[in-house]
Amino acid sequence: MKPIEPITWESASWLTRTAASKPGQVLILVLAAILMQPAFGYYGAFIALAVMAAGNLPARRRYILSGIAIVIFLTGAIVGTRDLKSAKWVISALLCFLCVQWLFAQAIPHLSESLRHHSVSLFHALMIAFLGVVWLLRFRAVISLDLAMSLALLATELLWRGSYWVRWQVRENGKGEFFPNLFALIPFLGRGGIPYGKGPDFFTRYEAVDRGQLAISRLKGIHYLALALAWSTFSGVMLSVFSSVPGQWVPGLISNPLPITGYSILPNMYELFQDPSLLALWKRWGGLLEELMRIVLLIAVTGHRVIALYCLAGFAIPRNTNNPFLANSLVDFWARYWFYFKEVLMDFFFFPAYLRLHKLSLIPRTLVAATAAALVGNFYFHLFVYAPELMKPHGGDFLGLLSMRLIFCAALAAGVCWSFTFLLLRKGDEDKSRLGRYVRLARTIRLPYMAGATIFFALLHIWTFGTPAITLRERLHLLLALFDPS
């Protein structure tokens, strides 16, 4: 896996000096306000101004960013819920959660070593109990369905942010500053429970400490915003050309409609599931790969915009998606296309399992830890992601979604274990064998490995696309049809 890049940009020192000057800061502010408009609308200019102010005031940087997080969360809670009463419940639930975190930090110095060691597990038990209470209130019709789903979604967003926060407070012996670091705890950017930036200590590693690093961080922010806009535009063009789906030239900036061909060159996923045997083999693969690229672009656009905001404030944390189609192994692809999701699984499942199994040899130890992350951790993560479905009558699609996710996780774990084994054997004594020489020769040509990793994740997408209305038989039929040239 690629190591995290430090905050350096030595090859563009003249650009760094320009960005650090006052005219350069004004130009960056204008560009940020324009590029943030697709994500935040006309509020993008105010958010850009606020994060730039946070960057220029290092002593107040985290306070300002926490204030921005509070404002965006409150706005989203009021606008996102159907009525003001539900918004009050969601805000109250967040306040209770913050109070619990503050009380826990105060109690850490007085806790036993055993409780500190299992603090994250206790926190997860508390969140599960919270979801149980919400489900019971919904079952007894005490609260509405919209409110129950909103509270379940809030629990999903807080789970892993809170987990990193608890670990950080334990390391700091409860002395970590509370309010200045709320931006790492409040879910104001991104969705799906992904803790962009992990915890406060991770942000500290990438915080700009002088004007030069701040300029580099802001240049990275503008770079990510421009990439997000480019990928968003490219995604629309791709859908317009291949699927004849109307879109905009530049979503959020230029609303003029893209020209469409009038017919679909490649089928969409629903057409693939209907009867793939009616389509040519190249169209089956083309439609599947187009869908994977669209999903990766969507993840990249969201992640780049979130990371860009932190970069503009002076935290040049690694991007979430980093050229996954250039990956030369399954492990590398997994690390590149959703970095912070992978980090959750590695931090809370892979490394704990790996450290506990110190008596095993390297390869079995790594494979068990990889299974714990890719299968157990991945499935556990999505138990909370699908929790809002559980609030619907008869559990909604909760069990159906979990069954599809279980197949996905099992296949991913098998692929990751195979990739880890391949990498470990390549680095070990087996490299001296004839097989090792063939492996080294093959890896000089990266294209087959890049294609293999891309195809593997495209096939995985069959098991997570859509709803359980697409049956297991239909998904299996599509999988087999991809290898049937008739």
VEXPA-419833 format. One record per residue (C-alpha): residue number from 1; x, y, z. Coordinates in steps of 0.1 Angstrom, whole numbers, m for minus. Layout:
BEGIN
r pos = NUM&u = X&v = Y&w = Z
...
//
This chain:
BEGIN
r pos = 1&u = 0&v = 0&w = 0
r pos = 2&u = 12&v = 35&w = m8
r pos = 3&u = 26&v = 54&w = 22
r pos = 4&u = 9&v = 87&w = 31
r pos = 5&u = 26&v = 116&w = 14
r pos = 6&u = 40&v = 144&w = 35
r pos = 7&u = 31&v = 181&w = 30
r pos = 8&u = 58&v = 189&w = 3
r pos = 9&u = 57&v = 206&w = m30
r pos = 10&u = 94&v = 215&w = m36
r pos = 11&u = 91&v = 213&w = m74
r pos = 12&u = 68&v = 243&w = m75
r pos = 13&u = 84&v = 267&w = m50
r pos = 14&u = 75&v = 298&w = m72
r pos = 15&u = 38&v = 287&w = m70
r pos = 16&u = 41&v = 283&w = m33
r pos = 17&u = 55&v = 318&w = m29
r pos = 18&u = 27&v = 332&w = m51
r pos = 19&u = 0&v = 314&w = m31
r pos = 20&u = 15&v = 327&w = 2
r pos = 21&u = 13&v = 364&w = m10
r pos = 22&u = m18&v = 385&w = m3
r pos = 23&u = m28&v = 387&w = m41
r pos = 24&u = m24&v = 349&w = m42
r pos = 25&u = m46&v = 344&w = m12
r pos = 26&u = m73&v = 366&w = m28
r pos = 27&u = m71&v = 345&w = m60
r pos = 28&u = m73&v = 313&w = m40
r pos = 29&u = m104&v = 326&w = m22
r pos = 30&u = m121&v = 335&w = m55
r pos = 31&u = m113&v = 302&w = m70
r pos = 32&u = m125&v = 283&w = m39
r pos = 33&u = m158&v = 303&w = m39
r pos = 34&u = m164&v = 294&w = m75
r pos = 35&u = m154&v = 257&w = m72
r pos = 36&u = m174&v = 252&w = m40
r pos = 37&u = m206&v = 264&w = m56
r pos = 38&u = m215&v = 229&w = m71
r pos = 39&u = m214&v = 214&w = m36
r pos = 40&u = m226&v = 242&w = m14
r pos = 41&u = m245&v = 265&w = m38
r pos = 42&u = m243&v = 302&w = m31
r pos = 43&u = m231&v = 294&w = 5
r pos = 44&u = m199&v = 282&w = m10
r pos = 45&u = m185&v = 317&w = m10
r pos = 46&u = m192&v = 321&w = 27
r pos = 47&u = m177&v = 287&w = 35
r pos = 48&u = m146&v = 295&w = 14
r pos = 49&u = m142&v = 328&w = 33
r pos = 50&u = m146&v = 310&w = 67
r pos = 51&u = m121&v = 282&w = 60
r pos = 52&u = m96&v = 307&w = 46
r pos = 53&u = m99&v = 328&w = 77
r pos = 54&u = m94&v = 296&w = 98
r pos = 55&u = m61&v = 290&w = 79
r pos = 56&u = m49&v = 325&w = 85
r pos = 57&u = m54&v = 323&w = 122
r pos = 58&u = m34&v = 292&w = 134
r pos = 59&u = m43&v = 297&w = 170
r pos = 60&u = m80&v = 298&w = 162
r pos = 61&u = m80&v = 275&w = 132
r pos = 62&u = m97&v = 246&w = 150
r pos = 63&u = m122&v = 268&w = 168
r pos = 64&u = m133&v = 284&w = 135
r pos = 65&u = m135&v = 250&w = 118
r pos = 66&u = m155&v = 236&w = 147
r pos = 67&u = m179&v = 266&w = 144
r pos = 68&u = m183&v = 259&w = 107
r pos = 69&u = m191&v = 222&w = 115
r pos = 70&u = m218&v = 232&w = 139
r pos = 71&u = m234&v = 257&w = 115
r pos = 72&u = m234&v = 232&w = 86
r pos = 73&u = m247&v = 204&w = 108
r pos = 74&u = m275&v = 226&w = 122
r pos = 75&u = m285&v = 238&w = 87
r pos = 76&u = m285&v = 203&w = 74
r pos = 77&u = m306&v = 190&w = 103
r pos = 78&u = m332&v = 217&w = 98
r pos = 79&u = m333&v = 214&w = 60
r pos = 80&u = m329&v = 176&w = 58
r pos = 81&u = m357&v = 167&w = 81
r pos = 82&u = m393&v = 170&w = 72
r pos = 83&u = m404&v = 192&w = 102
r pos = 84&u = m388&v = 214&w = 128
r pos = 85&u = m398&v = 189&w = 156
r pos = 86&u = m377&v = 162&w = 140
r pos = 87&u = m348&v = 186&w = 136
r pos = 88&u = m350&v = 194&w = 173
r pos = 89&u = m348&v = 157&w = 182
r pos = 90&u = m318&v = 151&w = 159
r pos = 91&u = m300&v = 182&w = 173
r pos = 92&u = m308&v = 171&w = 209
r pos = 93&u = m295&v = 136&w = 202
r pos = 94&u = m262&v = 151&w = 189
r pos = 95&u = m260&v = 173&w = 220
r pos = 96&u = m265&v = 142&w = 242
r pos = 97&u = m238&v = 124&w = 223
r pos = 98&u = m214&v = 153&w = 228
r pos = 99&u = m221&v = 154&w = 265
r pos = 100&u = m214&v = 117&w = 268
r pos = 101&u = m181&v = 122&w = 250
r pos = 102&u = m172&v = 151&w = 273
r pos = 103&u = m181&v = 131&w = 304
r pos = 104&u = m161&v = 101&w = 292
r pos = 105&u = m131&v = 124&w = 287
r pos = 106&u = m134&v = 137&w = 323
r pos = 107&u = m137&v = 101&w = 336
r pos = 108&u = m107&v = 86&w = 317
r pos = 109&u = m81&v = 94&w = 344
r pos = 110&u = m102&v = 75&w = 369
r pos = 111&u = m109&v = 44&w = 348
r pos = 112&u = m92&v = 11&w = 352
r pos = 113&u = m67&v = m1&w = 326
r pos = 114&u = m93&v = m28&w = 315
r pos = 115&u = m120&v = m2&w = 308
r pos = 116&u = m96&v = 20&w = 289
r pos = 117&u = m85&v = m9&w = 268
r pos = 118&u = m121&v = m18&w = 259
r pos = 119&u = m134&v = 18&w = 257
r pos = 120&u = m141&v = 16&w = 220
r pos = 121&u = m161&v = m16&w = 225
r pos = 122&u = m181&v = 1&w = 253
r pos = 123&u = m188&v = 30&w = 230
r pos = 124&u = m201&v = 6&w = 203
r pos = 125&u = m223&v = m11&w = 228
r pos = 126&u = m238&v = 23&w = 238
r pos = 127&u = m245&v = 31&w = 201
r pos = 128&u = m262&v = m3&w = 196
r pos = 129&u = m283&v = 4&w = 227
r pos = 130&u = m292&v = 38&w = 212
r pos = 131&u = m304&v = 22&w = 180
r pos = 132&u = m323&v = m4&w = 200
r pos = 133&u = m342&v = 24&w = 219
r pos = 134&u = m349&v = 42&w = 186
r pos = 135&u = m363&v = 10&w = 171
r pos = 136&u = m384&v = 3&w = 201
r pos = 137&u = m398&v = 39&w = 201
r pos = 138&u = m406&v = 35&w = 164
r pos = 139&u = m422&v = 0&w = 170
r pos = 140&u = m445&v = 15&w = 196
r pos = 141&u = m453&v = 44&w = 173
r pos = 142&u = m439&v = 70&w = 198
r pos = 143&u = m419&v = 87&w = 170
r pos = 144&u = m424&v = 90&w = 133
r pos = 145&u = m406&v = 69&w = 106
r pos = 146&u = m387&v = 100&w = 93
r pos = 147&u = m374&v = 108&w = 128
r pos = 148&u = m364&v = 72&w = 135
r pos = 149&u = m345&v = 70&w = 102
r pos = 150&u = m329&v = 104&w = 109
r pos = 151&u = m317&v = 92&w = 143
r pos = 152&u = m304&v = 59&w = 129
r pos = 153&u = m286&v = 78&w = 102
r pos = 154&u = m271&v = 101&w = 129
r pos = 155&u = m258&v = 71&w = 148
r pos = 156&u = m242&v = 57&w = 117
r pos = 157&u = m224&v = 90&w = 110
r pos = 158&u = m212&v = 93&w = 146
r pos = 159&u = m201&v = 57&w = 152
r pos = 160&u = m166&v = 57&w = 136
r pos = 161&u = m160&v = 94&w = 142
r pos = 162&u = m167&v = 87&w = 179
r pos = 163&u = m145&v = 56&w = 178
r pos = 164&u = m115&v = 76&w = 167
r pos = 165&u = m124&v = 103&w = 192
r pos = 166&u = m125&v = 78&w = 221
r pos = 167&u = m91&v = 63&w = 211
r pos = 168&u = m76&v = 98&w = 209
r pos = 169&u = m90&v = 108&w = 243
r pos = 170&u = m76&v = 76&w = 259
r pos = 171&u = m42&v = 83&w = 244
r pos = 172&u = m43&v = 118&w = 258
r pos = 173&u = m55&v = 105&w = 292
r pos = 174&u = m87&v = 126&w = 288
r pos = 175&u = m68&v = 159&w = 284
r pos = 176&u = m75&v = 164&w = 247
r pos = 177&u = m91&v = 198&w = 240
r pos = 178&u = m129&v = 193&w = 235
r pos = 179&u = m144&v = 222&w = 216
r pos = 180&u = m115&v = 230&w = 193
r pos = 181&u = m116&v = 195&w = 179
r pos = 182&u = m154&v = 191&w = 174
r pos = 183&u = m149&v = 194&w = 137
r pos = 184&u = m134&v = 159&w = 138
r pos = 185&u = m165&v = 146&w = 157
r pos = 186&u = m195&v = 163&w = 142
r pos = 187&u = m207&v = 148&w = 109
r pos = 188&u = m209&v = 179&w = 88
r pos = 189&u = m192&v = 167&w = 56
r pos = 190&u = m196&v = 135&w = 37
r pos = 191&u = m221&v = 107&w = 41
r pos = 192&u = m221&v = 70&w = 47
r pos = 193&u = m204&v = 70&w = 81
r pos = 194&u = m169&v = 76&w = 66
r pos = 195&u = m147&v = 96&w = 91
r pos = 196&u = m128&v = 118&w = 67
r pos = 197&u = m96&v = 128&w = 85
r pos = 198&u = m101&v = 101&w = 112
r pos = 199&u = m93&v = 118&w = 145
r pos = 200&u = m78&v = 150&w = 159
r pos = 201&u = m44&v = 134&w = 162
r pos = 202&u = m44&v = 125&w = 125
r pos = 203&u = m52&v = 161&w = 116
r pos = 204&u = m23&v = 173&w = 138
r pos = 205&u = 1&v = 152&w = 116
r pos = 206&u = m9&v = 172&w = 85
r pos = 207&u = m15&v = 207&w = 100
r pos = 208&u = 3&v = 236&w = 84
r pos = 209&u = 28&v = 252&w = 108
r pos = 210&u = 41&v = 281&w = 86
r pos = 211&u = 30&v = 302&w = 57
r pos = 212&u = 48&v = 279&w = 32
r pos = 213&u = 30&v = 248&w = 43
r pos = 214&u = m3&v = 267&w = 44
r pos = 215&u = 2&v = 278&w = 8
r pos = 216&u = 9&v = 242&w = m2
r pos = 217&u = m22&v = 230&w = 16
r pos = 218&u = m44&v = 256&w = m1
r pos = 219&u = m30&v = 248&w = m35
r pos = 220&u = m38&v = 211&w = m29
r pos = 221&u = m73&v = 222&w = m19
r pos = 222&u = m78&v = 241&w = m51
r pos = 223&u = m64&v = 211&w = m70
r pos = 224&u = m89&v = 188&w = m54
r pos = 225&u = m118&v = 211&w = m60
r pos = 226&u = m108&v = 214&w = m97
r pos = 227&u = m105&v = 176&w = m99
r pos = 228&u = m139&v = 172&w = m83
r pos = 229&u = m154&v = 195&w = m109
r pos = 230&u = m136&v = 177&w = m138
r pos = 231&u = m147&v = 143&w = m126
r pos = 232&u = m183&v = 154&w = m121
r pos = 233&u = m183&v = 168&w = m156
r pos = 234&u = m167&v = 137&w = m171
r pos = 235&u = m192&v = 115&w = m153
r pos = 236&u = m221&v = 135&w = m169
r pos = 237&u = m204&v = 134&w = m204
r pos = 238&u = m199&v = 96&w = m200
r pos = 239&u = m236&v = 90&w = m192
r pos = 240&u = m246&v = 113&w = m220
r pos = 241&u = m224&v = 96&w = m246
r pos = 242&u = m227&v = 60&w = m236
r pos = 243&u = m262&v = 58&w = m220
r pos = 244&u = m280&v = 87&w = m236
r pos = 245&u = m288&v = 102&w = m202
r pos = 246&u = m292&v = 140&w = m203
r pos = 247&u = m269&v = 160&w = m180
r pos = 248&u = m253&v = 194&w = m176
r pos = 249&u = m220&v = 207&w = m191
r pos = 250&u = m206&v = 216&w = m157
r pos = 251&u = m229&v = 205&w = m129
r pos = 252&u = m236&v = 234&w = m105
r pos = 253&u = m219&v = 260&w = m127
r pos = 254&u = m230&v = 257&w = m164
r pos = 255&u = m266&v = 243&w = m165
r pos = 256&u = m267&v = 240&w = m203
r pos = 257&u = m278&v = 204&w = m212
r pos = 258&u = m253&v = 181&w = m228
r pos = 259&u = m262&v = 167&w = m263
r pos = 260&u = m273&v = 131&w = m262
r pos = 261&u = m270&v = 105&w = m289
r pos = 262&u = m306&v = 93&w = m287
r pos = 263&u = m296&v = 57&w = m282
r pos = 264&u = m276&v = 38&w = m257
r pos = 265&u = m241&v = 26&w = m267
r pos = 266&u = m237&v = 7&w = m235
r pos = 267&u = m265&v = m8&w = m213
r pos = 268&u = m271&v = 3&w = m178
r pos = 269&u = m270&v = m21&w = m149
r pos = 270&u = m308&v = m26&w = m148
r pos = 271&u = m307&v = m37&w = m185
r pos = 272&u = m278&v = m60&w = m178
r pos = 273&u = m298&v = m77&w = m150
r pos = 274&u = m329&v = m81&w = m172
r pos = 275&u = m315&v = m105&w = m198
r pos = 276&u = m277&v = m102&w = m205
r pos = 277&u = m279&v = m130&w = m231
r pos = 278&u = m296&v = m105&w = m255
r pos = 279&u = m265&v = m83&w = m254
r pos = 280&u = m231&v = m88&w = m271
r pos = 281&u = m203&v = m98&w = m248
r pos = 282&u = m184&v = m66&w = m252
r pos = 283&u = m216&v = m46&w = m242
r pos = 284&u = m220&v = m67&w = m210
r pos = 285&u = m184&v = m59&w = m200
r pos = 286&u = m186&v = m23&w = m212
r pos = 287&u = m218&v = m16&w = m192
r pos = 288&u = m203&v = m32&w = m161
r pos = 289&u = m170&v = m13&w = m163
r pos = 290&u = m188&v = 20&w = m171
r pos = 291&u = m209&v = 15&w = m139
r pos = 292&u = m177&v = 9&w = m118
r pos = 293&u = m161&v = 40&w = m133
r pos = 294&u = m192&v = 61&w = m125
r pos = 295&u = m192&v = 48&w = m89
r pos = 296&u = m155&v = 55&w = m84
r pos = 297&u = m159&v = 90&w = m99
r pos = 298&u = m189&v = 97&w = m76
r pos = 299&u = m168&v = 86&w = m45
r pos = 300&u = m139&v = 107&w = m58
r pos = 301&u = m160&v = 139&w = m63
r pos = 302&u = m174&v = 137&w = m28
r pos = 303&u = m141&v = 129&w = m12
r pos = 304&u = m122&v = 155&w = m31
r pos = 305&u = m146&v = 182&w = m20
r pos = 306&u = m144&v = 172&w = 17
r pos = 307&u = m106&v = 170&w = 17
r pos = 308&u = m104&v = 203&w = m2
r pos = 309&u = m122&v = 221&w = 26
r pos = 310&u = m98&v = 208&w = 52
r pos = 311&u = m68&v = 217&w = 29
r pos = 312&u = m80&v = 253&w = 25
r pos = 313&u = m82&v = 255&w = 63
r pos = 314&u = m46&v = 243&w = 66
r pos = 315&u = m49&v = 205&w = 71
r pos = 316&u = m34&v = 188&w = 40
r pos = 317&u = m47&v = 153&w = 48
r pos = 318&u = m45&v = 126&w = 22
r pos = 319&u = m72&v = 124&w = m5
r pos = 320&u = m98&v = 98&w = m2
r pos = 321&u = m95&v = 85&w = m38
r pos = 322&u = m61&v = 83&w = m55
r pos = 323&u = m61&v = 69&w = m90
r pos = 324&u = m75&v = 34&w = m82
r pos = 325&u = m74&v = 23&w = m118
r pos = 326&u = m36&v = 25&w = m117
r pos = 327&u = m35&v = 0&w = m89
r pos = 328&u = m14&v = m31&w = m96
r pos = 329&u = m30&v = m54&w = m70
r pos = 330&u = m63&v = m59&w = m53
r pos = 331&u = m49&v = m46&w = m20
r pos = 332&u = m36&v = m15&w = m38
r pos = 333&u = m70&v = m8&w = m55
r pos = 334&u = m88&v = m13&w = m21
r pos = 335&u = m65&v = 13&w = m5
r pos = 336&u = m68&v = 38&w = m34
r pos = 337&u = m104&v = 40&w = m42
r pos = 338&u = m118&v = 46&w = m6
r pos = 339&u = m89&v = 54&w = 16
r pos = 340&u = m107&v = 64&w = 48
r pos = 341&u = m131&v = 34&w = 47
r pos = 342&u = m101&v = 12&w = 43
r pos = 343&u = m85&v = 30&w = 73
r pos = 344&u = m115&v = 22&w = 95
r pos = 345&u = m112&v = m15&w = 87
r pos = 346&u = m75&v = m15&w = 91
r pos = 347&u = m74&v = 5&w = 124
r pos = 348&u = m103&v = m13&w = 142
r pos = 349&u = m101&v = m49&w = 127
r pos = 350&u = m69&v = m57&w = 108
r pos = 351&u = m43&v = m44&w = 133
r pos = 352&u = m60&v = m56&w = 165
r pos = 353&u = m63&v = m91&w = 149
r pos = 354&u = m28&v = m90&w = 136
r pos = 355&u = m13&v = m80&w = 170
r pos = 356&u = m32&v = m106&w = 189
r pos = 357&u = m20&v = m134&w = 166
r pos = 358&u = 17&v = m127&w = 172
r pos = 359&u = 24&v = m165&w = 177
r pos = 360&u = 15&v = m173&w = 141
r pos = 361&u = 38&v = m170&w = 111
r pos = 362&u = 36&v = m140&w = 89
r pos = 363&u = 13&v = m153&w = 61
r pos = 364&u = m14&v = m170&w = 82
r pos = 365&u = m13&v = m141&w = 106
r pos = 366&u = m18&v = m116&w = 78
r pos = 367&u = m46&v = m136&w = 61
r pos = 368&u = m66&v = m139&w = 93
r pos = 369&u = m62&v = m102&w = 100
r pos = 370&u = m72&v = m94&w = 63
r pos = 371&u = m103&v = m116&w = 67
r pos = 372&u = m112&v = m98&w = 100
r pos = 373&u = m111&v = m65&w = 81
r pos = 374&u = m125&v = m73&w = 47
r pos = 375&u = m152&v = m98&w = 58
r pos = 376&u = m160&v = m92&w = 95
r pos = 377&u = m153&v = m55&w = 97
r pos = 378&u = m168&v = m47&w = 64
r pos = 379&u = m200&v = m66&w = 73
r pos = 380&u = m202&v = m50&w = 107
r pos = 381&u = m197&v = m15&w = 92
r pos = 382&u = m227&v = m20&w = 70
r pos = 383&u = m249&v = m32&w = 98
r pos = 384&u = m250&v = 4&w = 109
r pos = 385&u = m251&v = 18&w = 73
r pos = 386&u = m283&v = m1&w = 67
r pos = 387&u = m297&v = 6&w = 102
r pos = 388&u = m322&v = 32&w = 88
r pos = 389&u = m339&v = 4&w = 68
r pos = 390&u = m345&v = m14&w = 101
r pos = 391&u = m368&v = 14&w = 112
r pos = 392&u = m392&v = 7&w = 83
r pos = 393&u = m422&v = m17&w = 87
r pos = 394&u = m411&v = m53&w = 88
r pos = 395&u = m375&v = m42&w = 87
r pos = 396&u = m376&v = m28&w = 52
r pos = 397&u = m348&v = m42&w = 30
r pos = 398&u = m324&v = m46&w = 59
r pos = 399&u = m320&v = m84&w = 57
r pos = 400&u = m319&v = m84&w = 19
r pos = 401&u = m292&v = m57&w = 18
r pos = 402&u = m272&v = m76&w = 44
r pos = 403&u = m274&v = m108&w = 24
r pos = 404&u = m260&v = m91&w = m7
r pos = 405&u = m233&v = m74&w = 14
r pos = 406&u = m223&v = m107&w = 30
r pos = 407&u = m216&v = m121&w = m5
r pos = 408&u = m196&v = m90&w = m14
r pos = 409&u = m176&v = m91&w = 18
r pos = 410&u = m168&v = m128&w = 14
r pos = 411&u = m156&v = m123&w = m22
r pos = 412&u = m136&v = m92&w = m12
r pos = 413&u = m119&v = m111&w = 17
r pos = 414&u = m110&v = m139&w = m7
r pos = 415&u = m95&v = m115&w = m32
r pos = 416&u = m76&v = m95&w = m6
r pos = 417&u = m62&v = m126&w = 10
r pos = 418&u = m50&v = m139&w = m23
r pos = 419&u = m34&v = m105&w = m31
r pos = 420&u = m17&v = m104&w = 3
r pos = 421&u = m4&v = m139&w = m2
r pos = 422&u = 9&v = m130&w = m36
r pos = 423&u = 27&v = m99&w = m22
r pos = 424&u = 42&v = m117&w = 8
r pos = 425&u = 55&v = m146&w = m13
r pos = 426&u = 70&v = m121&w = m37
r pos = 427&u = 89&v = m105&w = m9
r pos = 428&u = 100&v = m137&w = 8
r pos = 429&u = 124&v = m165&w = 1
r pos = 430&u = 101&v = m178&w = m27
r pos = 431&u = 114&v = m150&w = m49
r pos = 432&u = 145&v = m171&w = m56
r pos = 433&u = 124&v = m199&w = m71
r pos = 434&u = 114&v = m202&w = m108
r pos = 435&u = 79&v = m191&w = m99
r pos = 436&u = 93&v = m161&w = m82
r pos = 437&u = 114&v = m151&w = m113
r pos = 438&u = 82&v = m154&w = m134
r pos = 439&u = 63&v = m132&w = m110
r pos = 440&u = 90&v = m105&w = m110
r pos = 441&u = 91&v = m106&w = m148
r pos = 442&u = 53&v = m103&w = m151
r pos = 443&u = 52&v = m74&w = m127
r pos = 444&u = 74&v = m54&w = m149
r pos = 445&u = 43&v = m51&w = m171
r pos = 446&u = 17&v = m34&w = m149
r pos = 447&u = m12&v = m33&w = m174
r pos = 448&u = m24&v = m69&w = m167
r pos = 449&u = m24&v = m63&w = m130
r pos = 450&u = m42&v = m30&w = m134
r pos = 451&u = m68&v = m47&w = m156
r pos = 452&u = m72&v = m76&w = m132
r pos = 453&u = m78&v = m54&w = m102
r pos = 454&u = m103&v = m33&w = m121
r pos = 455&u = m122&v = m64&w = m134
r pos = 456&u = m123&v = m79&w = m99
r pos = 457&u = m139&v = m48&w = m84
r pos = 458&u = m163&v = m45&w = m113
r pos = 459&u = m175&v = m81&w = m107
r pos = 460&u = m178&v = m73&w = m70
r pos = 461&u = m202&v = m44&w = m78
r pos = 462&u = m227&v = m69&w = m91
r pos = 463&u = m235&v = m79&w = m55
r pos = 464&u = m240&v = m44&w = m42
r pos = 465&u = m259&v = m27&w = m70
r pos = 466&u = m295&v = m17&w = m65
r pos = 467&u = m319&v = m32&w = m40
r pos = 468&u = m328&v = m67&w = m30
r pos = 469&u = m355&v = m66&w = m57
r pos = 470&u = m327&v = m78&w = m79
r pos = 471&u = m326&v = m114&w = m69
r pos = 472&u = m296&v = m136&w = m62
r pos = 473&u = m304&v = m157&w = m92
r pos = 474&u = m304&v = m126&w = m115
r pos = 475&u = m271&v = m115&w = m101
r pos = 476&u = m255&v = m149&w = m105
r pos = 477&u = m270&v = m151&w = m141
r pos = 478&u = m253&v = m118&w = m150
r pos = 479&u = m220&v = m130&w = m135
r pos = 480&u = m220&v = m162&w = m155
r pos = 481&u = m231&v = m143&w = m187
r pos = 482&u = m200&v = m122&w = m185
r pos = 483&u = m179&v = m154&w = m192
r pos = 484&u = m203&v = m168&w = m218
r pos = 485&u = m194&v = m156&w = m254
r pos = 486&u = m225&v = m172&w = m269
//
